[in-house]
């Protein structure tokens, strides 16, 4: 987390454009890429079942790449978290939603009540954490989700050719105070789900074209272009309560 904050600070100091630096800090080298990735993230959440009235937790929201594409559609509460205040300030400004929360965090927990969230997303978050840290984070996300709610997250997968350069760049940066890039295998995704109590609903490889853009990403139409995301995507579900089950224990 400290390395990521330092990375953002370095970009802000070296760039002639504050907006460009804050876009690059979340992995988008150009405004066009920033726009496209935000649209795809939104479409993935709609694919996963996000509804306009839902309560959304956006972990690692960055400078609002996803949030700006939800601002005119999501009617329910939104909580965006990140470890860098400059990114949160940019996201809040870009969204112009006074009713939304943008909160700085420093640990592996989410600042929300138990069973209060309809959907959580973590795009390119667990890619920068050790597996033990990701597991702890997911455990607290499970606590925060309502029964039947979903966690959508992206991860780096060795089998996807387009992300292999990330490993090579990590090799070159060994011994430096660089941002951690962590790969995760499908079997790890499956085992994490089982031990945490999640149901694994879907896994999409990073080179799989499954994301609808265009009208279908807004819930209508059938001729939308399908795109791949680069990182692989998994969808977990916290099991729904059984009929007549309640939280009262005697």
FIVOLO-263261 format. One record per atom (N, C-alpha, C, CB): residue in one letter; x, y, z. Coordinates in pm, whole numbers, padded with zeros to 5 digits, always signed. Atoms other than C-alpha are relative to their C-alpha. Glycine has a CB too. Layout:
% residues N
AXYZ/...
END
This chain:
% residues 250
X+00083-00121+00000/X+00000+00000+00000/X+00086+00125+00000/X-00094+00001+00121/X-00091-00115-00003/X+00286+00235+00081/X+00063+00023-00137/X+00110-00021+00106/X-00061-00012+00133/X+00446+00160-00257/X-00098+00060-00100/X+00048-00137-00048/X+00101-00054+00091/X+00121+00238-00436/X-00019+00150+00022/X-00135-00075+00018/X+00012-00143-00030/X+00088+00572-00258/X+00120+00076-00053/X-00015+00022+00151/X-00122-00063+00051/X+00448+00653-00347/X-00002+00007-00152/X+00124-00077+00048/X+00012+00003+00147/X+00383+00552-00709/X-00090+00114-00048/X-00057-00137-00047/X+00091-00108+00039/X+00090+00795-00728/X+00064+00136+00021/X-00131-00010+00081/X-00068-00128-00027/X+00291+01075-00568/X+00104+00031-00106/X+00066-00003+00137/X-00103-00018+00103/X+00574+01021-00818/X-00061+00043-00132/X+00080-00128-00018/X+00068-00037+00125/X+00332+01040-01111/X-00049+00144+00005/X-00117-00095-00026/X+00050-00137-00014/X+00181+01362-00979/X+00114+00101-00012/X-00072+00017+00133/X-00113-00092+00004/X+00524+01520-00941/X+00064+00009-00138/X+00104-00042+00101/X-00071+00004+00127/X+00655+01416-01282/X-00088+00033-00120/X+00060-00135-00019/X+00090-00021+00113/X+00346+01467-01496/X-00038+00146-00012/X-00126-00086+00016/X+00046-00136+00024/X+00242+01793-01656/X-00151+00012+00013/X+00043+00046-00136/X+00145+00000-00010/X-00123+01693-01618/X-00043-00077+00123/X-00065-00060-00128/X+00048+00068-00120/X-00283+01615-01283/X-00099-00110-00035/X-00064+00101+00097/X+00099+00101+00041/X-00574+01437-01449/X+00069-00120-00063/X-00101+00061-00097/X-00072+00109+00066/X-00335+01234-01663/X+00075-00086+00099/X+00096+00054-00102/X-00074+00075-00101/X-00126+01137-01361/X-00093-00089+00081/X+00076+00094+00092/X+00094+00077-00080/X-00431+01022-01166/X-00067-00111-00081/X-00106+00092+00059/X+00046+00109+00087/X-00549+00820-01464/X+00107-00108-00011/X-00038+00054-00140/X-00111+00096+00011/X-00207+00660-01504/X+00019-00077+00130/X+00129+00072-00036/X-00017+00066-00130/X-00204+00577-01131/X-00088-00123+00013/X-00031+00095+00112/X+00088+00117-00005/X-00489+00331-01188/X+00021-00090-00121/X-00147+00043+00009/X-00037+00091+00107/X-00322+00174-01491/X-00047+00037-00139/X-00051-00131+00032/X+00046-00043+00132/X-00468+00375-01779/X+00099+00100-00059/X-00142+00062+00009/X-00101-00090+00057/X-00195+00527-02000/X-00057+00115-00081/X+00093-00079-00086/X+00061-00104+00082/X-00439+00733-02208/X-00143+00026+00047/X+00001-00040-00150/X+00141-00027-00035/X-00777+00904-02157/X-00095-00100-00067/X-00039+00142-00040/X+00085+00095+00070/X-00923+00664-02415/X-00006-00134+00074/X+00051-00021-00143/X-00004+00124-00077/X-00810+00361-02214/X-00077+00016+00131/X+00145-00043+00027/X+00071-00029-00125/X-00943+00518-01894/X-00150-00010-00020/X+00038+00140+00053/X+00142+00002+00032/X-01283+00566-02054/X-00048-00141-00030/X-00029+00091-00120/X+00039+00135+00039/X-01296+00217-02205/X-00003-00094+00119/X+00093-00053-00107/X-00005+00090-00114/X-01190+00038-01887/X-00113+00028+00098/X+00134+00013+00072/X+00112-00033-00087/X-01448+00225-01683/X-00132-00054-00053/X-00009+00150+00019/X+00123+00054+00062/X-01722+00128-01928/X-00006-00150+00015/X-00008+00039-00148/X-00001+00146-00013/X-01613-00235-01919/X-00025-00044+00143/X+00132-00056-00050/X+00024+00035-00139/X-01604-00244-01540/X-00147+00014+00036/X+00085+00087+00093/X+00143-00019-00023/X-01955-00105-01527/X-00080-00113-00061/X-00047+00134-00057/X+00072+00106+00069/X-02073-00361-01780/X+00016-00134+00070/X+00048-00010-00144/X-00022+00124-00075/X-01915-00645-01581/X-00093-00006+00122/X+00148-00011+00045/X+00086-00001-00117/X-02109-00539-01272/X-00146-00021-00037/X+00016+00130+00076/X+00137+00022+00047/X-02436-00522-01465/X-00018-00146-00038/X-00033+00092-00120/X+00001+00143+00034/X-02356-00868-01605/X-00011-00085+00126/X+00127-00038-00079/X+00001+00075-00125/X-02302-00986-01246/X-00127+00020+00081/X+00119+00038+00084/X+00129-00016-00065/X-02645-00861-01144/X-00022+00131+00073/X-00019-00108+00093/X+00019-00129-00067/X-02596-00503-01020/X-00127+00067-00049/X+00122+00091-00022/X+00124-00071+00031/X-02927-00316-01005/X+00012+00146+00042/X-00121-00068+00070/X-00013-00143-00034/X-02977+00062-00992/X-00023+00031+00147/X-00098+00080-00082/X+00034-00029-00139/X-03117+00044-00638/X+00097-00063+00101/X-00139-00049+00028/X-00089+00074-00088/X-02831-00166-00497/X+00098+00090+00076/X+00077-00102-00079/X-00108-00062-00076/X-02573-00069-00235/X+00131-00060-00051/X-00017-00023+00156/X-00124+00047+00062/X-02229-00093-00401/X+00121+00043+00082/X+00011+00054-00143/X-00130-00027-00060/X-01888-00118-00238/X+00106-00016-00108/X+00029-00096+00121/X-00103-00002+00105/X-01609-00023-00482/X+00136+00010+00068/X-00023+00121-00100/X-00127+00006-00070/X-01281-00135-00325/X+00113+00035-00097/X+00023-00141+00062/X-00103-00047+00092/X-00979+00039-00474/X-00059+00081-00112/X+00078-00118-00056/X+00074-00076+00102/X-01200+00290-00654/X+00089+00093-00079/X-00110+00079+00065/X-00092-00085+00074/X-00898+00496-00755/X-00056+00139-00024/X+00036-00063-00131/X+00044-00136+00034/X-00974+00823-00932/X-00139+00003-00060/X+00098+00062-00097/X+00139+00000+00044/X-01327+00715-01023/X-00023-00055-00138/X-00052+00135+00006/X+00013+00054+00135/X-01271+00524-01346/X-00132-00074-00020/X+00116-00094-00031/X+00130+00067+00003/X-01573+00304-01271/X-00111+00092+00047/X+00003-00126+00085/X+00107-00077-00064/X-01767+00544-01053/X-00064+00103-00092/X+00054+00070+00122/X+00057-00103+00089/X-01809+00812-01320/X-00101-00061-00097/X+00110+00071-00078/X+00094+00065+00091/X-01989+00557-01538/X-00123-00054+00074/X+00069-00115-00074/X+00115+00041-00080/X-02224+00469-01253/X-00078+00119+00053/X+00045-00088+00115/X+00056-00116-00068/X-02298+00822-01134/X-00140+00037-00048/X+00092+00119-00019/X+00131-00034+00053/X-02596+00875-01363/X-00097-00116-00004/X+00015+00055-00136/X+00083+00121+00009/X-02734+00522-01325/X-00029-00062+00135/X+00069-00103-00088/X+00016+00064-00130/X-02678+00389-00974/X-00073+00093+00095/X+00137-00040+00059/X+00081-00081-00090/X-02949+00521-00745/X+00028-00031+00146/X-00147-00020-00030/X-00026+00042-00136/X-02849+00327-00435/X+00129+00058+00055/X+00004-00149+00008/X-00123-00051-00063/X-02572+00413-00189/X+00125-00061-00063/X-00001-00030+00150/X-00129+00041+00054/X-02212+00390-00307/X+00108+00035+00101/X+00028+00067-00139/X-00118-00025-00084/X-01894+00356-00101/X+00124-00038-00079/X-00007-00079+00134/X-00126+00025+00068/X-01560+00392-00277/X+00115+00014+00098/X+00018+00096-00119/X-00114-00006-00091/X-01241+00314-00086/X+00131-00007-00078/X-00006-00116+00103/X-00133+00005+00059/X-00875+00362-00167/X+00102+00038+00108/X+00012+00095-00124/X-00106-00031-00095/X-00540+00409+00005/X+00065+00135-00028/X+00106-00108-00002/X-00061-00127+00040/X-00455+00739-00170/X-00107+00109-00001/X+00067-00012-00140/X+00101-00104-00013/X-00647+01053-00077/X-00016+00081-00129/X+00035+00092+00114/X+00009-00078+00123/X-00563+01235-00401/X-00091-00068-00102/X+00139+00021-00060/X+00087+00074+00092/X-00736+00961-00600/X-00146+00012+00043/X+00041-00148-00005/X+00136-00013-00052/X-01043+00975-00376/X-00057+00138-00026/X-00004-00031+00149/X+00045-00137+00025/X-01063+01352-00411/X-00039+00018-00146/X+00109+00101+00039/X+00029-00008+00144/X-01050+01321-00790/X-00129-00073-00033/X+00115-00057-00082/X+00120+00079+00026/X-01319+01051-00790/X-00124+00074+00047/X+00010-00137+00069/X+00114-00073-00054/X-01551+01254-00571/X-00036+00120-00088/X+00029+00046+00143/X+00023-00116+00086/X-01508+01561-00789/X-00059-00041-00134/X+00131+00076-00023/X+00045+00043+00132/X-01560+01369-01113/X-00143-00051+00002/X+00092-00109-00054/X+00134+00058-00007/X-01877+01194-00994/X-00107+00103+00033/X-00002-00110+00103/X+00095-00103-00041/X-02042+01499-00839/X-00127-00062+00058/X-00035+00089-00119/X+00112+00063-00072/X-02259+01280-00618/X+00020+00024+00150/X-00009-00155-00032/X-00019-00030-00142/X-02275+01442-00273/X-00049-00109+00093/X-00070+00128+00034/X+00054+00108-00083/X-02469+01141-00145/X+00090-00123+00004/X-00137-00039-00050/X-00091+00115+00003/X-02181+00902-00222/X+00117+00023+00095/X+00051-00027-00144/X-00114-00006-00093/X-01898+00820+00020/X+00128-00045-00071/X-00026-00088+00125/X-00134+00038+00045/X-01530+00813-00074/X+00090+00005+00123/X+00052+00095-00115/X-00067+00009-00129/X-01318+00694+00216/X+00139-00062-00014/X-00084-00081+00098/X-00136+00053-00002/X-00946+00641+00269/X+00010-00113+00101/X+00102+00112+00032/X-00020+00115-00088/X-00848+00305+00417/X+00149-00033+00005/X-00082-00123-00048/X-00141+00037-00011/X-00520+00159+00534/X+00019-00147+00034/X+00066+00084+00105/X-00011+00140-00038/X-00596-00198+00640/X-00070-00093-00097/X-00055-00020+00138/X+00061+00104+00082/X-00758-00514+00510/X-00143-00026+00042/X+00082-00129+00007/X+00141+00007-00035/X-01111-00441+00625/X-00074+00110-00075/X-00022+00012+00153/X+00081-00100+00069/X-01398-00246+00474/X-00082+00077+00103/X-00093-00066-00106/X+00065-00084-00101/X-01554+00048+00664/X-00151+00004-00017/X+00056+00141-00006/X+00144+00006+00013/X-01913-00068+00656/X-00055-00107+00092/X-00041-00028-00145/X+00063+00090-00097/X-02159-00257+00872/X-00016-00141-00058/X-00137+00056+00042/X+00020+00139+00039/X-02212-00632+00862/X-00132-00015-00077/X-00001-00092+00125/X+00116+00030+00084/X-02454-00754+00592/X-00072+00127-00046/X-00097-00091+00075/X+00057-00128+00044/X-02505-00405+00447/X+00020+00027-00149/X+00062+00113+00080/X-00041-00026+00138/X-02375-00443+00089/X-00067-00100-00095/X+00155-00008-00014/X+00061+00087+00101/X-02555-00579-00220/X+00103-00055-00098/X-00107+00076-00077/X-00107+00046+00088/X-02242-00602-00435/X+00128+00073+00035/X-00037+00023-00150/X-00133-00058-00019/X-01871-00546-00382/X+00082-00030-00124/X+00070-00054+00128/X-00090+00025+00112/X-01615-00508-00657/X+00141+00041+00040/X-00046+00077-00127/X-00141-00029-00028/X-01236-00509-00646/X+00077-00022-00130/X+00057-00092+00117/X-00072+00008+00127/X-01086-00438-00987/X+00146+00039+00023/X-00066+00092-00107/X-00144-00022-00014/X-00705-00468-00985/X+00038+00040+00142/X+00046+00107-00098/X-00033-00021-00142/X-00689-00479-00605/X+00082-00118+00052/X-00129+00017+00084/X-00072+00119-00046/X-00589-00836-00521/X+00124-00026-00084/X-00091-00121-00002/X-00120+00008+00083/X-00336-00805-00802/X+00120+00069+00065/X-00026+00062-00136/X-00108-00074-00067/X-00135-00579-00569/X+00015-00038+00147/X-00026+00149-00011/X-00009+00048-00137/X-00166-00781-00248/X+00057-00142+00002/X-00138+00003+00069/X-00040+00138-00018/X-00006-01097-00118/X-00125-00086+00017/X+00095-00015+00121/X+00117+00087-00010/X-00237-01400-00120/X-00060+00001+00139/X+00038-00142-00039/X+00050-00002-00138/X-00262-01394+00259/X-00083+00127+00026/X+00117-00009+00099/X+00072-00126-00017/X-00371-01028+00246/X-00133-00003-00075/X+00086+00117-00049/X+00124+00011+00076/X-00627-01095-00027/X-00102-00086+00073/X+00027-00057-00139/X+00089+00091-00072/X-00770-01382+00177/X-00065+00072+00119/X+00077-00124+00049/X+00054-00075-00113/X-00809-01161+00484/X-00100+00106-00046/X+00113+00066+00079/X+00090-00102+00054/X-00967-00886+00274/X-00133-00063-00041/X+00065+00073-00120/X+00122+00067+00044/X-01214-01128+00118/X-00084-00047+00119/X+00034-00119-00089/X+00073+00045-00119/X-01305-01259+00463/X-00082+00114+00058/X+00097-00054+00104/X+00077-00112-00053/X-01409-00912+00575/X-00106+00045-00099/X+00092+00116+00035/X+00103-00031+00100/X-01590-00848+00247/X-00119-00093+00017/X+00058-00011-00143/X+00107+00097-00025/X-01788-01166+00315/X-00088+00048+00115/X+00059-00140+00031/X+00075-00053-00114/X-01889-01016+00651/X-00093+00112-00042/X+00095+00049+00109/X+00075-00120+00038/X-02006-00694+00486/X-00114-00028-00098/X+00094+00101-00059/X+00102+00029+00101/X-02213-00860+00212/X-00128-00053+00063/X+00054-00101-00100/X+00128+00059-00037/X-02580-00934+00255/X-00005-00146-00049/X-00119+00082-00059/X+00018+00134+00055/X-02682-01300+00213/X-00050+00007-00145/X-00098-00082+00087/X+00035-00003+00141/X-02704-01364-00161/X+00074+00106-00080/X-00145+00023-00015/X-00073-00107+00069/X-02482-01064-00242/X+00127-00055-00066/X+00037+00113+00099/X-00111+00048+00082/X-02186-01088-00479/X+00125+00086+00013/X-00043-00005-00145/X-00131-00065+00009/X-01817-01004-00492/X+00054-00025-00140/X+00099-00053+00110/X-00059+00008+00134/X-01671-00931-00836/X+00143+00052+00010/X-00084+00083-00105/X-00138-00046-00008/X-01294-00913-00863/X+00079-00047-00122/X+00067-00050+00129/X-00089+00037+00111/X-01021-00922-01126/X+00132-00051+00057/X+00024+00121-00095/X-00128+00055-00043/X-00692-01109-01105/X+00087-00030-00120/X-00021-00127+00084/X-00098+00032+00103/X-00377-01171-01305/X+00015-00152-00008/X+00136+00069+00029/X-00006+00144+00021/X-00367-01520-01455/X+00113-00034-00096/X-00136-00053-00053/X-00118+00034+00079/X-00051-01681-01592/X-00035-00042-00143/X+00077-00110+00067/X+00032+00056+00130/X-00230-01844-01885/X-00038+00105-00104/X-00111-00098+00015/X+00046-00104+00092/X-00335-01510-02040/X+00121+00071-00059/X-00094+00102+00073/X-00122-00057+00060/X-00068-01395-02290/X+00015+00151+00019/X+00002-00031-00146/X-00008-00145-00003/X-00156-01026-02271/X+00046+00058+00133/X-00133+00057-00035/X-00045-00053-00129/X-00061-00997-01903/X+00137-00055+00040/X-00102-00033+00109/X-00131+00055-00033/X+00269-01187-01917/X+00105+00109+00019/X+00045-00096-00108/X-00096-00111-00012/X+00453-00857-01957/X+00006+00053+00143/X-00036+00114-00096/X+00003-00047-00139/X+00347-00774-01600/X+00102-00077+00083/X-00141-00016+00060/X-00100+00079-00072/X+00558-01061-01468/X+00141+00042-00040/X-00021-00150-00027/X-00133-00040+00044/X+00855-00958-01681/X+00041+00135+00060/X+00005+00006-00153/X-00029-00130-00061/X+00830-00601-01553/X+00028-00015+00150/X-00118+00096-00022/X-00024+00025-00143/X+00813-00734-01196/X+00139-00058+00022/X-00107-00094+00057/X-00136+00056-00010/X+01131-00933-01256/X+00103+00112-00010/X+00024-00105-00112/X-00094-00110+00018/X+01306-00617-01375/X+00003+00093+00121/X-00036+00079-00125/X+00007-00094-00114/X+01195-00426-01065/X+00033-00065+00133/X-00138+00061+00008/X-00036+00068-00124/X+01311-00684-00811/X+00105+00081+00077/X+00052-00142-00030/X-00094-00075-00083/X+01488-00517-00521/X-00030+00148+00009/X+00138-00018-00051/X+00039-00140-00003/X+01323-00182-00586/X-00131+00014+00076/X-00013+00058-00144/X+00125-00027-00074/X+01036-00021-00397/X-00114+00015-00100/X+00013+00128+00089/X+00100-00004+00107/X+00794-00112-00675/X-00134-00053+00050/X+00048-00080-00122/X+00133+00053-00032/X+00421-00183-00663/X-00001-00150-00025/X-00109+00072-00085/X+00009+00145+00014/X+00360-00555-00607/X-00101-00038-00107/X-00037-00065+00135/X+00092+00058+00096/X+00203-00744-00897/X-00009-00150+00028/X+00046+00027-00148/X+00020+00137-00046/X+00057-01075-00779/X-00092-00075-00096/X-00059-00001+00141/X+00083+00086+00085/X-00073-01353-01004/X-00077-00099+00088/X+00088-00075-00104/X+00083+00097-00071/X-00347-01594-00895/X-00050-00104-00100/X-00118+00070+00073/X+00045+00108+00088/X-00440-01931-01044/X-00149-00028+00022/X+00083-00127+00023/X+00141+00035-00014/X-00791-02062-01103/X-00024-00089+00121/X-00050-00070-00127/X+00022+00087-00115/X-00743-02330-00840/X+00003+00079+00130/X+00106-00111+00004/X+00000-00086-00118/X-00660-02058-00585/X-00134+00071+00015/X+00114+00102-00008/X+00131-00065-00002/X-00980-01875-00679/X-00106-00096+00054/X-00038+00050-00142/X+00097+00101-00043/X-01176-02197-00626/X+00017-00034+00148/X+00014-00127-00084/X-00026+00038-00139/X-01007-02287-00296/X-00034+00114+00096/X+00147-00042+00017/X+00035-00116-00082/X-01041-01935-00155/X-00152+00003+00023/X+00048+00132-00066/X+00146-00004-00011/X-01415-01945-00228/X-00049-00105+00099/X-00065-00021-00137/X+00047+00110-00085/X-01460-02280-00056/X+00030+00026+00147/X+00065-00131-00043/X-00037-00020-00139/X-01272-02188+00260/X-00064+00124+00061/X+00150+00009+00011/X+00063-00122-00050/X-01431-01844+00289/X-00151-00013+00011/X+00035+00116-00089/X+00144+00019-00004/X-01783-01979+00241/X-00075+00055-00119/X-00053+00062+00122/X+00063-00051+00121/X-01848-01821-00099/X-00038-00113-00096/X+00094+00099-00071/X+00028+00083+00117/X-02009-01989-00396/X+00068+00067-00120/X-00156-00016-00024/X-00064-00053+00120/X-01801-01945-00713/X-00099-00014-00115/X+00134-00075-00031/X+00101+00002+00105/X-02050-01849-00983/X+00060-00001-00140/X-00091+00119+00014/X-00056-00012+00135/X-01833-01754-01280/X+00148+00035+00009/X-00076+00109-00082/X-00138-00045+00023/X-01472-01722-01394/X+00013+00027-00149/X+00106-00106+00050/X-00023-00036+00140/X-01381-01544-01717/X+00149+00032-00016/X-00090+00122-00044/X-00141-00025+00025/X-01024-01558-01847/X+00019+00137-00063/X+00060-00110-00090/X-00026-00135+00047/X-00863-01229-01934/X-00007+00019-00150/X+00131+00042+00046/X+00008-00010+00146/X-00858-01309-02306/X-00134-00048-00054/X+00112-00079-00065/X+00133+00045+00041/X-01223-01422-02313/X-00090+00121-00025/X-00063-00092+00107/X+00090-00110+00033/X-01464-01185-02489/X-00139-00029+00057/X-00007+00022-00155/X+00131+00023-00063/X-01764-01175-02256/X-00068+00128+00044/X+00017-00091+00119/X+00054-00126-00051/X-01817-00807-02174/X-00075+00073-00110/X+00113+00089+00057/X+00075-00072+00102/X-02098-00643-02372/X+00016+00151+00014/X-00148-00036+00006/X-00002-00146+00004/X-02046-00281-02470/X-00114+00047-00088/X+00137+00054-00052/X+00113-00050+00077/X-02310-00060-02622/X-00128-00016+00079/X-00010-00073-00134/X+00131+00002-00063/X-02679-00095-02551/X-00015-00111+00102/X-00106-00012-00103/X+00018+00112-00090/X-02653-00435-02387/X+00061+00026+00137/X+00060-00125-00060/X-00061-00032-00130/X-02428-00294-02116/X-00095+00083+00086/X+00133+00074-00019/X+00101-00074-00074/X-02729-00081-02019/X-00125-00084+00021/X-00036+00129-00072/X+00109+00091-00029/X-02952-00386-01996/X-00096-00021-00115/X-00075+00049+00116/X+00090+00017+00114/X-03104-00381-02345/X+00080-00027-00125/X-00090+00123-00018/X-00066+00024+00127/X-03025-00487-02696/X+00067-00135-00005/X+00101+00107-00027/X-00061+00133+00015/X-02864-00801-02837/X+00116+00001-00097/X-00103-00098-00047/X-00105-00006+00103/X-02605-00678-03086/X+00124+00072+00050/X-00053+00068-00125/X-00115-00071-00055/X-02349-00530-02849/X+00129-00075-00030/X-00016+00019+00150/X-00133+00057+00019/X-01980-00587-02915/X+00047-00062+00130/X+00100+00107-00049/X-00054+00066-00117/X-01818-00833-02676/X+00150+00024+00007/X-00031-00151-00002/X-00141-00031-00019/X-01479-00743-02531/X+00059-00085+00111/X+00019+00149+00031/X-00072+00064-00110/X-01216-00910-02315/X+00054+00110+00092/X+00116-00091-00053/X-00037-00098-00100/X-01090-00740-01998/X+00150+00011+00021/X-00066-00033+00129/X-00144+00001-00026/X-00721-00830-01991/X+00030-00080+00125/X+00055+00144+00013/X-00003+00080-00122/X-00729-00940-01630/X-00118-00097+00000/X-00003+00092+00127/X+00111+00094-00014/X-00940-01244-01550/X-00096+00051+00107/X+00052-00142+00036/X+00106-00049-00089/X-01265-01193-01361/X-00071-00117+00065/X-00101+00088-00078/X+00075+00101-00074/X-01433-01402-01091/X-00119+00066+00069/X+00091-00072+00103/X+00120-00046-00070/X-01779-01368-00940/X-00031-00099+00111/X-00121+00016-00098/X+00037+00078-00118/X-01839-01498-00587/X-00140+00043+00045/X+00104+00019+00115/X+00127-00036-00065/X-02174-01513-00411/X+00002-00049+00144/X-00121-00060-00077/X+00025+00044-00138/X-02237-01519-00038/X-00132-00077-00001/X-00004+00123+00101/X+00123+00080+00011/X-02494-01798-00001/X-00120+00072+00061/X+00019-00136+00070/X+00121-00060-00057/X-02848-01674+00050/X-00047-00078+00121/X-00113+00006-00105/X+00056+00070-00115/X-03027-01757+00371/X-00105-00102-00047/X-00064+00102+00099/X+00104+00098+00029/X-03243-02065+00365/X-00134+00056+00043/X+00029-00136+00071/X+00133-00047-00042/X-03619-02008+00390/X-00020-00018+00150/X-00110-00074-00077/X+00033-00003-00142/X-03730-01921+00743/X+00123+00013+00091/X-00076-00125+00037/X-00118-00019-00083/X-03369-01878+00856/X+00005+00145+00046/X+00130-00038-00078/X-00018-00136-00049/X-03310-01574+01074/X+00129+00009+00078/X-00120+00043+00087/X-00128-00020-00069/X-03024-01427+01269/X-00011-00020+00150/X+00054+00139-00030/X+00017+00019-00144/X-03169-01506+01612/X+00056-00135+00040/X-00149+00011+00039/X-00060+00125-00049/X-02971-01769+01802/X-00036-00017+00147/X+00156+00000-00020/X+00039+00028-00138/X-03092-01932+02125/X+00103-00087+00067/X-00137-00066+00005/
END
